[in-house]
């Protein structure tokens, strides 16, 4: 459910009561659609979240600690310029509009007192944050030019105007008798009719009014009896009275624990199928309702950004490999240089200084060779020149073979990192990947002090035979699992020639049965880039057969003694971890 005007007005009342006279201490923009204002009163500190994200636009107090970018975005810098130190003097709304205005008493660059307004426009995909001074726009989080909208533009210097809205009576302010009379003119269910003829409230509240009046009975507005009309009027009066009293903010949570609706009154239409969870305030409801969703969205965005960085590194490594292979091919095709030198040395008697070319018979092939000569050099010096070039090319070919191996190893490593990013399930996992890339010199070390994340544990399983099976979540964990945690007789598994997690069966001095080996192999296939395939090859061996040289990157190991199992990943098996 999107935040409607009625709920926003109640939220604004709460924020006004709590925050008026508070001063802005710090301003952050953790993501491109969110602004967080750190505010302090004489006795308390608060964090005001203003979100213009289309699926979760809202204003509320928050307890969440956000990870901020190393360099503040330009909009954040503008906010700091005009609003830092400002004192909140009013929080207001226009009835029926999904816009909250935060008025701050600020000081401009000249030392004059000015009133700066932060307008939080919370209108679904049209949500925005606009900075206004003296009725004119300083800037907007999402600028709207004439190409984007011919009706309303949001650009610096333009007058700030309200968005157009239908001229419909507000459900929470219009006399209930009037609303019932308007509904009676519509040939559709009462809930739909209320939504059609009123404004300021979402469909959930319209359905609630109809449910409280008629239960599950499907009543058409145009066909209402006098008794039904009276019942609808009474329920509308009750909802309006609840709103005027500040309401009882309540969220609706389904059987899976996911919040699906909210309102300023308990939505009785969901009783019996869902849980109704009350909150102390509108602000705390918005924080709780959207917290999990926003956390997932931020993770998705950060994961996307990190994946883009790694993909760029991967593509750069591929281009480097292609260039080195081309150079190697050129270097290896240098035998003609040696032959030309030999032919020149064998025919010195027929050559003279100043000759531009030498036309000689190749005694290896019997064909005629046209050999370019440097007119500044003697025939002997020209021959020596070709011998030197040949030696140089051969040396380069040897070096390039080593460089190509390094490029291939780097590409294989970055493939594993791409897989890691795609599988990351939390900020801690992404932080570990970023730390790994910084340690490898792929990312610059951040100047900003990073929030310490508790290292994630291995994924833990229990086999059908009672053996512990550990799975690494990323390259750092893979290395720790295989080289530090596991012991020599433990059995190591990894998908063949593809990115994936290290999997180890802890034998604890016992013989590992085939059933456990099969389950471990299936888990290795599941936790790999080959998940979804059939008959996936998985290598396995004793941990004592695994080795690592200094030149290998995190998670990359060597092994020569192994067996290969062909298994199909089992999602049901992977869904029953033992913990961790």
Phi and psi in degrees as a GROMACS rama.xvg file:
@    title "Ramachandran Plot"
@    xaxis  label "Phi"
@    yaxis  label "Psi"
@TYPE xy
-86.7887  152.503  UNK-2
-66.1136  124.952  UNK-3
-100.056  173.247  UNK-4
-64.9859  -36.6956  UNK-5
-64.4905  -45.905  UNK-6
-68.2405  -36.9106  UNK-7
-63.5234  -39.5403  UNK-8
-63.4805  -40.3276  UNK-9
-64.5426  -40.8456  UNK-10
-62.5122  -42.2513  UNK-11
-62.1371  -38.9223  UNK-12
-59.0288  -45.5633  UNK-13
-62.1688  -46.5655  UNK-14
-64.3795  -38.1956  UNK-15
-62.6338  -44.612  UNK-16
-63.0362  -35.1245  UNK-17
-86.1821  -39.8127  UNK-18
-105.475  -15.2617  UNK-19
-56.4323  134.606  UNK-20
81.4278  -2.49726  UNK-21
-75.2911  148.869  UNK-22
-108.043  147.707  UNK-23
-76.264  123.336  UNK-24
-96.8025  -48.5664  UNK-25
-140.872  154.899  UNK-26
-132.497  131.011  UNK-27
-133.253  156.078  UNK-28
-128.496  82.2483  UNK-29
-62.8455  -35.5204  UNK-30
-132.619  171.66  UNK-31
-69.1961  -11.6462  UNK-32
-115.593  8.49871  UNK-33
-132.62  143.818  UNK-34
-129.626  136.521  UNK-35
-120.96  123.199  UNK-36
-104.701  117.289  UNK-37
-84.3111  118.585  UNK-38
-125.173  148.503  UNK-39
-134.498  137.616  UNK-40
-100.881  -169.85  UNK-41
-68.3631  -23.5034  UNK-42
-121.777  -20.474  UNK-43
-134.435  157.799  UNK-44
-114.997  140.045  UNK-45
-134.166  156.69  UNK-46
-121.487  117.516  UNK-47
-98.673  119.34  UNK-48
-96.7685  127.775  UNK-49
-119.671  109.268  UNK-50
-111.905  129.118  UNK-51
-109.597  20.2574  UNK-52
-70.6532  132.949  UNK-53
-56.8021  -39.9928  UNK-54
-86.9863  -7.9371  UNK-55
-149.458  39.6511  UNK-56
-64.6503  132.606  UNK-57
-172.448  166.663  UNK-58
-127.34  132.555  UNK-59
-167.775  162.686  UNK-60
-77.2393  145.938  UNK-61
-134.787  148.413  UNK-62
-103.187  -5.44256  UNK-63
-71.6585  142.903  UNK-64
-97.3496  121.162  UNK-65
-97.7131  148.731  UNK-66
-90.0507  114.17  UNK-67
-93.6702  150.259  UNK-68
-64.9628  153.933  UNK-69
-61.5904  -39.6123  UNK-70
-114.142  124.616  UNK-71
-65.6901  138.39  UNK-72
-64.6382  165.181  UNK-73
-62.3389  -37.7705  UNK-74
-65.0173  -38.2402  UNK-75
-63.3783  -41.7844  UNK-76
-63.0661  -37.7862  UNK-77
-66.5811  -41.7617  UNK-78
-58.6301  -45.5524  UNK-79
-62.5959  -38.6284  UNK-80
-62.209  -44.4769  UNK-81
-97.5541  -21.6637  UNK-82
-116.146  -17.5456  UNK-83
-56.7316  132.033  UNK-84
80.6505  -4.49328  UNK-85
-68.1175  147.659  UNK-86
-103.579  129.061  UNK-87
-71.7347  123.304  UNK-88
-110.209  -19.5552  UNK-89
-163.874  147.177  UNK-90
-124.364  120.728  UNK-91
-139.235  158.335  UNK-92
-135.402  161.403  UNK-93
-102.999  121.211  UNK-94
-49.2731  130.555  UNK-95
89.456  -12.5768  UNK-96
-99.988  139.852  UNK-97
-91.1673  55.423  UNK-98
-133.768  128.485  UNK-99
-109.876  128.55  UNK-100
-105.948  125.132  UNK-101
-110.421  110.521  UNK-102
-95.6119  126.381  UNK-103
-120.217  136.811  UNK-104
-85.8065  115.011  UNK-105
-126.422  170.911  UNK-106
-117.878  127.405  UNK-107
-83.2875  -176.15  UNK-108
-64.9071  -23.646  UNK-109
-86.7021  -2.66754  UNK-110
87.3553  7.06236  UNK-111
-87.2604  149.108  UNK-112
-79.5491  131.323  UNK-113
-135.874  158.699  UNK-114
-105.264  114.208  UNK-115
-106.62  136.117  UNK-116
-117.452  131.414  UNK-117
-100.993  113.763  UNK-118
-99.1105  113.484  UNK-119
-95.3919  103.371  UNK-120
-92.8256  109.034  UNK-121
-108.828  73.8152  UNK-122
-126.051  59.1125  UNK-123
58.2803  -129.29  UNK-124
-71.033  -9.89259  UNK-125
-96.7554  11.6023  UNK-126
-61.1501  147.469  UNK-127
-160.623  165.055  UNK-128
-125.971  121.126  UNK-129
-120.852  134.575  UNK-130
-101.208  125.094  UNK-131
-125.649  138.546  UNK-132
-139.69  121.292  UNK-133
61.9228  32.8688  UNK-134
81.4529  -3.71452  UNK-135
-112.625  150.84  UNK-136
-78.9388  125.116  UNK-137
-77.7167  -45.2699  UNK-138
-176.341  169.648  UNK-139
-131.402  147.171  UNK-140
-57.4297  -43.3456  UNK-141
-120.128  102.35  UNK-142
-67.6574  139.968  UNK-143
-119.721  111.683  UNK-144
-98.5577  -174.389  UNK-145
-67.3667  -27.4689  UNK-146
-71.0489  -35.4065  UNK-147
-76.5592  -34.2889  UNK-148
-152.632  128.169  UNK-149
-87.6585  -9.92541  UNK-150
-93.2407  -44.9221  UNK-151
-144.37  123.758  UNK-152
-111.236  143.814  UNK-153
-122.115  90.4399  UNK-154
-135.76  148.788  UNK-155
-54.6968  133.184  UNK-156
95.2674  -19.505  UNK-157
-80.741  152.274  UNK-158
-63.9539  142.925  UNK-159
-84.0162  124.728  UNK-160
-124.494  153.889  UNK-161
-77.0944  149.462  UNK-162
-69.0602  150.283  UNK-163
-68.6477  145.9  UNK-164
-142.925  152.794  UNK-165
-60.3949  142.606  UNK-166
-83.6019  81.5634  UNK-167
-125.73  146.306  UNK-168
-64.6099  147.112  UNK-169
-81.765  134.534  UNK-170
-62.9157  -34.2702  UNK-171
-89.5614  -5.43198  UNK-172
-121.389  -23.8294  UNK-173
-78.694  138.128  UNK-174
-51.6195  132.791  UNK-175
-57.0421  -34.8155  UNK-176
-61.8305  -38.976  UNK-177
-64.478  -42.844  UNK-178
-62.7648  -43.326  UNK-179
-63.771  -38.1754  UNK-180
-66.4654  -40.0235  UNK-181
-65.2858  -40.4835  UNK-182
-61.7432  -39.1386  UNK-183
-62.2526  -15.8919  UNK-184
-85.3155  -6.06425  UNK-185
-105.184  130.874  UNK-186
-92.2206  73.3439  UNK-187
-161.953  166.984  UNK-188
-54.2892  150.34  UNK-189
-57.5746  -43.2805  UNK-190
-59.7391  -43.7755  UNK-191
-66.7903  -37.5418  UNK-192
-64.8208  -42.8546  UNK-193
-59.8376  -43.2075  UNK-194
-63.7197  -32.818  UNK-195
-75.3835  -39.6446  UNK-196
-98.8574  -8.87799  UNK-197
-118.955  170.69  UNK-198
-137.132  170.467  UNK-199
90.7182  -12.141  UNK-200
-133.204  152.288  UNK-201
-84.6851  175.032  UNK-202
-63.2287  -28.4705  UNK-203
-61.3775  -42.299  UNK-204
-71.6074  -35.3876  UNK-205
-63.8813  -42.5778  UNK-206
-64.2249  -36.245  UNK-207
-65.1478  -41.8143  UNK-208
-60.6371  -44.3643  UNK-209
-66.4684  -40.1538  UNK-210
-65.7334  -42.8723  UNK-211
-66.184  -28.5624  UNK-212
-82.704  -40.1185  UNK-213
-125.18  0.157951  UNK-214
66.4691  -139.453  UNK-215
-86.1161  0.392869  UNK-216
-65.7066  131.729  UNK-217
-87.096  93.1504  UNK-218
-99.1598  127.847  UNK-219
-85.6026  137.398  UNK-220
-59.7292  -45.6686  UNK-221
-67.2514  -19.0263  UNK-222
-103.495  12.1062  UNK-223
-64.4009  137.311  UNK-224
-80.2447  170.138  UNK-225
-60.306  -38.8529  UNK-226
-65.7232  -41.7916  UNK-227
-66.2722  -37.7997  UNK-228
-65.0965  -40.2797  UNK-229
-64.0978  -41.5822  UNK-230
-63.4673  -41.5953  UNK-231
-64.6951  -43.3546  UNK-232
-59.458  -42.2359  UNK-233
-63.8509  -41.8292  UNK-234
-70.6317  -35.4987  UNK-235
-64.8289  -40.1611  UNK-236
-60.7689  -41.7275  UNK-237
-64.2649  -43.4747  UNK-238
-65.4144  -40.6202  UNK-239
-65.0289  -40.6131  UNK-240
-64.1152  -40.5856  UNK-241
-62.2464  -40.4663  UNK-242
-65.5092  -45.0897  UNK-243
-62.0493  -29.9476  UNK-244
-82.476  -1.54437  UNK-245
101.745  -8.86311  UNK-246
73.6158  179.685  UNK-247
-131  83.5133  UNK-248
-52.6203  126.655  UNK-249
-141.363  135.82  UNK-250
-105.197  150.92  UNK-251
-105.654  124.554  UNK-252
-119.497  128.388  UNK-253
-77.8216  179.952  UNK-254
-62.0736  -26.1459  UNK-255
-84.189  1.98612  UNK-256
86.2151  8.42181  UNK-257
-95.0195  126.924  UNK-258
-70.2079  133.514  UNK-259
-121.581  -19.5001  UNK-260
-153.355  166.053  UNK-261
-158.295  160.821  UNK-262
-163.221  175.557  UNK-263
-84.7577  -0.696092  UNK-264
-132.869  156.121  UNK-265
-62.3227  129.78  UNK-266
-87.7491  92.9984  UNK-267
-65.8461  -18.3848  UNK-268
-61.2563  -19.0547  UNK-269
-99.8054  -2.69406  UNK-270
-61.5429  136.351  UNK-271
97.7576  -28.8158  UNK-272
-110.414  -27.069  UNK-273
-134.984  169.5  UNK-274
-96.7247  141.62  UNK-275
-103.204  117.372  UNK-276
-108.792  113.811  UNK-277
-79.7147  151.134  UNK-278
-125.957  156.081  UNK-279
-71.5371  -28.344  UNK-280
-150.545  163.296  UNK-281
-63.0246  -39.195  UNK-282
-63.3623  -45.3095  UNK-283
-66.8352  -32.8521  UNK-284
-63.74  -48.1228  UNK-285
-60.5038  -40.0405  UNK-286
-62.3674  -47.738  UNK-287
-69.5256  -39.0275  UNK-288
-65.1981  -42.9649  UNK-289
-98.1497  -7.12895  UNK-290
-57.5963  -53.0202  UNK-291
-63.5113  -42.6941  UNK-292
-62.4634  -44.2859  UNK-293
-68.3814  -36.6554  UNK-294
-60.7706  -43.0059  UNK-295
-65.005  -39.2282  UNK-296
-67.208  -42.747  UNK-297
-62.8717  -41.0378  UNK-298
-62.1588  -43.4172  UNK-299
-60.5734  -42.4963  UNK-300
-66.5824  -45.3914  UNK-301
-67.0393  -38.1195  UNK-302
-62.6715  -41.3469  UNK-303
-63.2787  -43.6794  UNK-304
-64.3915  -43.5118  UNK-305
-66.6813  -40.7298  UNK-306
-61.3581  -39.4933  UNK-307
-62.3432  -42.3811  UNK-308
-61.9203  -46.5366  UNK-309
-66.8344  -38.3657  UNK-310
-62.5283  -39.3977  UNK-311
-63.4109  -41.7205  UNK-312
-62.5926  -41.2235  UNK-313
-63.3901  -46.5242  UNK-314
-65.9517  -36.3353  UNK-315
-64.5155  -40.9706  UNK-316
-64.2222  -36.5923  UNK-317
-67.2067  -41.4595  UNK-318
-63.9032  -39.3966  UNK-319
-63.6298  -41.1362  UNK-320
-63.6112  -43.0077  UNK-321
-62.4657  -41.5608  UNK-322
-65.4492  -40.5473  UNK-323
-68.2768  -36.9953  UNK-324
-66.5876  -39.2457  UNK-325
-64.1286  -42.0628  UNK-326
-66.9597  -37.7624  UNK-327
-63.8899  -43.9535  UNK-328
-59.6561  -41.7098  UNK-329
-64.5322  -41.3845  UNK-330
-66.7021  -39.0517  UNK-331
-73.0005  -19.9978  UNK-332
-92.3027  55.9544  UNK-333
-120.601  7.6822  UNK-334
-61.3847  -28.1998  UNK-335
-64.4008  -27.4395  UNK-336
-65.7101  -43.7385  UNK-337
-63.8188  -42.6008  UNK-338
-61.9435  -43.4058  UNK-339
-61.0364  -41.3185  UNK-340
-61.7938  -42.2824  UNK-341
-65.9347  -41.2812  UNK-342
-64.3604  -40.9833  UNK-343
-63.621  -44.0361  UNK-344
-64.4801  -33.3725  UNK-345
-77.037  -16.1524  UNK-346
-124.365  32.7837  UNK-347
-58.989  -33.5056  UNK-348
-62.4722  -26.8994  UNK-349
-96.3426  0.913108  UNK-350
-113.102  154.501  UNK-351
-136.821  149.15  UNK-352
-61.8971  133.605  UNK-353
104.678  -12.7548  UNK-354
-66.4149  138.357  UNK-355
-85.8088  -31.4228  UNK-356
-142.567  159.962  UNK-357
-125.91  122.673  UNK-358
-101.15  106.371  UNK-359
-131.252  156.954  UNK-360
-89.4433  126.705  UNK-361
-77.3309  113.189  UNK-362
-76.3674  -6.1039  UNK-363
-82.0607  -37.8175  UNK-364
-112.722  -19.6177  UNK-365
81.6472  1.39717  UNK-366
-91.8236  159.832  UNK-367
-84.1638  134.027  UNK-368
-112.99  133.132  UNK-369
-101.331  108.831  UNK-370
-105.212  117.53  UNK-371
-65.2465  141.251  UNK-372
-124.305  148.859  UNK-373
-87.1407  115.74  UNK-374
-63.8711  -18.0836  UNK-375
-81.9601  -15.1127  UNK-376
-107.185  155.103  UNK-377
-74.1113  165.122  UNK-378
-55.7822  -41.1731  UNK-379
-64.3106  -43.7427  UNK-380
-64.5631  -36.0399  UNK-381
-63.4911  -40.5283  UNK-382
-63.8558  -45.7869  UNK-383
-62.3451  -33.8771  UNK-384
-61.0856  -44.6971  UNK-385
-68.0015  -35.799  UNK-386
-63.6376  -40.5498  UNK-387
-65.1631  -43.6166  UNK-388
-61.7901  -40.3199  UNK-389
-62.3919  -46.2406  UNK-390
-62.9628  -40.4021  UNK-391
-62.1748  -43.8828  UNK-392
-64.6781  -39.3098  UNK-393
-65.4974  -41.3455  UNK-394
-62.9814  -43.2717  UNK-395
-61.3341  -38.7774  UNK-396
-62.0575  -39.7859  UNK-397
-64.5628  -46.0575  UNK-398
-62.438  -42.0323  UNK-399
-65.8833  -33.9923  UNK-400
-60.5989  -40.0568  UNK-401
-68.6374  -42.7517  UNK-402
-64.6809  -36.1675  UNK-403
-65.7811  -41.0958  UNK-404
-60.9211  -41.0003  UNK-405
-64.3784  -41.7643  UNK-406
-64.0477  -41.4497  UNK-407
-62.9734  -40.9311  UNK-408
-65.9627  -39.2717  UNK-409
-65.14  -42.0371  UNK-410
-62.8928  -44.4064  UNK-411
-60.7082  -40.3644  UNK-412
-65.767  -46.3507  UNK-413
-65.9843  -28.5835  UNK-414
-62.394  -40.3159  UNK-415
-66.9789  -36.4807  UNK-416
-67.76  -41.0871  UNK-417
-58.0353  -41.7168  UNK-418
-63.2875  -43.3394  UNK-419
-57.3964  -47.6748  UNK-420
-61.4417  -42.1053  UNK-421
-64.9097  -27.0465  UNK-422
-96.8246  -6.6761  UNK-423
-60.1091  131.484  UNK-424
-109.629  3.70773  UNK-425
-167.532  170.046  UNK-426
-63.3707  -34.5235  UNK-427
-60.9091  -41.148  UNK-428
-65.3327  -42.6187  UNK-429
-65.0764  -38.8901  UNK-430
-61.942  -39.2207  UNK-431
-64.127  -39.4208  UNK-432
-65.8033  -44.4165  UNK-433
-61.0566  -42.2301  UNK-434
-62.2625  -39.1674  UNK-435
-62.2699  -43.2922  UNK-436
-67.9334  -36.8016  UNK-437
-65.4611  -42.7207  UNK-438
-62.0053  -31.9621  UNK-439
-85.1587  -0.117846  UNK-440
82.0387  10.0034  UNK-441
-83.8757  -27.9999  UNK-442
-122.113  147.264  UNK-443
-74.7666  148.125  UNK-444
-71.4593  130.953  UNK-445
-72.5774  137.977  UNK-446
-72.8368  -27.8913  UNK-447
-73.8932  135.02  UNK-448
-67.1262  119.569  UNK-449
-82.177  144.853  UNK-450
-67.6336  128.407  UNK-451
-69.7158  128.233  UNK-452
-106.774  136.222  UNK-453
-67.3416  123.981  UNK-454
-57.2146  135.68  UNK-455
-72.0715  148.126  UNK-456
-82.2373  164.237  UNK-457
-59.5026  155.848  UNK-458
-77.0178  128.534  UNK-459
-114.648  134.008  UNK-460
-127.441  160.2  UNK-461
-121.786  120.733  UNK-462
-70.7419  166.883  UNK-463
-61.7124  -21.999  UNK-464
-95.5483  5.23058  UNK-465
89.4564  12.954  UNK-466
-90.8171  141.684  UNK-467
-76.4096  132.622  UNK-468
-121.637  121.497  UNK-469
-108.662  140.873  UNK-470
-127.677  128.006  UNK-471
-76.5274  144.462  UNK-472
-91.2402  -22.3216  UNK-473
-157.413  -179.355  UNK-474
-60.7095  -40.7711  UNK-475
-63.1358  -45.4659  UNK-476
-65.4681  -39.8434  UNK-477
-56.3975  -45.7319  UNK-478
-65.8372  -42.1854  UNK-479
-62.7971  -42.9185  UNK-480
-63.2182  -49.7095  UNK-481
-75.9954  -41.4769  UNK-482
-97.8969  -15.9585  UNK-483
-122.425  -41.6429  UNK-484
-82.3295  -47.884  UNK-485
-71.4395  155.756  UNK-486
-111.032  167.1  UNK-487
-54.6079  -38.0997  UNK-488
-90.0573  -4.16294  UNK-489
-66.499  155.37  UNK-490
-107.08  129.045  UNK-491
-103.242  137.576  UNK-492
-128.707  144.446  UNK-493
-159.879  137.826  UNK-494
-57.9362  144.1  UNK-495
-78.9372  125.772  UNK-496
52.9941  42.0875  UNK-497
-157.473  155.223  UNK-498
-64.2481  140.705  UNK-499
179.849  173.313  UNK-500
-80.9622  150.439  UNK-501
-76.605  137.266  UNK-502
-126.353  132.335  UNK-503
-130.707  131.318  UNK-504
-95.1665  120.662  UNK-505
-81.7641  112.949  UNK-506
-80.5318  -29.2864  UNK-507
52.619  40.7358  UNK-508
80.2574  3.48266  UNK-509
-106.242  159.958  UNK-510
-78.3743  128.868  UNK-511
-85.2622  120.085  UNK-512
-72.7057  162.377  UNK-513
-62.1265  -34.5962  UNK-514
-61.0717  -42.3928  UNK-515
-66.4708  -40.1618  UNK-516
-60.7088  -42.1625  UNK-517
-63.7278  -43.4689  UNK-518
-63.5085  -40.4033  UNK-519
-64.6951  -40.942  UNK-520
-63.4279  -39.3447  UNK-521
-64.8567  -37.9377  UNK-522
-67.7926  -38.6179  UNK-523
-63.0578  -38.815  UNK-524
-68.831  -39.2131  UNK-525
-65.1987  -45.5685  UNK-526
-87.4991  55.5058  UNK-527
-152.318  171.802  UNK-528
-69.8971  -11.0534  UNK-529
-93.0822  7.05072  UNK-530
-59.1963  131.445  UNK-531
105.308  -14.1593  UNK-532
-87.2108  174.318  UNK-533
-121.123  146.639  UNK-534
52.4385  55.4061  UNK-535
-79.3813  127.503  UNK-536
-75.1477  130.105  UNK-537
-128.582  122.586  UNK-538
-82.7826  144.281  UNK-539
-145.659  149.091  UNK-540
-163.852  169.388  UNK-541
-68.2626  145.283  UNK-542
-57.5711  -31.4965  UNK-543
-63.7868  -17.8034  UNK-544
-88.1983  -3.23767  UNK-545
-90.0365  134.437  UNK-546
-137.152  165.198  UNK-547
-144.466  135.175  UNK-548
-101.33  162.674  UNK-549
-61.5621  -26.9859  UNK-550
-82.1425  -8.31582  UNK-551
-82.5652  144.297  UNK-552
-78.2585  167.386  UNK-553
-54.2047  135.804  UNK-554
83.0612  -8.19807  UNK-555
-95.9722  126.186  UNK-556
-134.049  169.139  UNK-557
-120.831  146.927  UNK-558
-158.487  143.515  UNK-559
-115.704  -32.1005  UNK-560
-98.1417  117.756  UNK-561
-165.343  166.508  UNK-562
-122.64  161.636  UNK-563
-124.702  128.974  UNK-564
-109.404  147.599  UNK-565
-113.467  113.594  UNK-566
-134.156  165.157  UNK-567
-111.232  126.575  UNK-568
-56.4507  140.185  UNK-569
-117.472  107.875  UNK-570
-65.4584  -36.4247  UNK-571
-63.2742  -39.7065  UNK-572
-64.7628  -43.1679  UNK-573
-70.0711  -17.5786  UNK-574
-85.5302  0.560948  UNK-575
-122.224  63.3565  UNK-576
-66.2899  151.98  UNK-577
-79.323  -11.1779  UNK-578
145.264  178.355  UNK-579
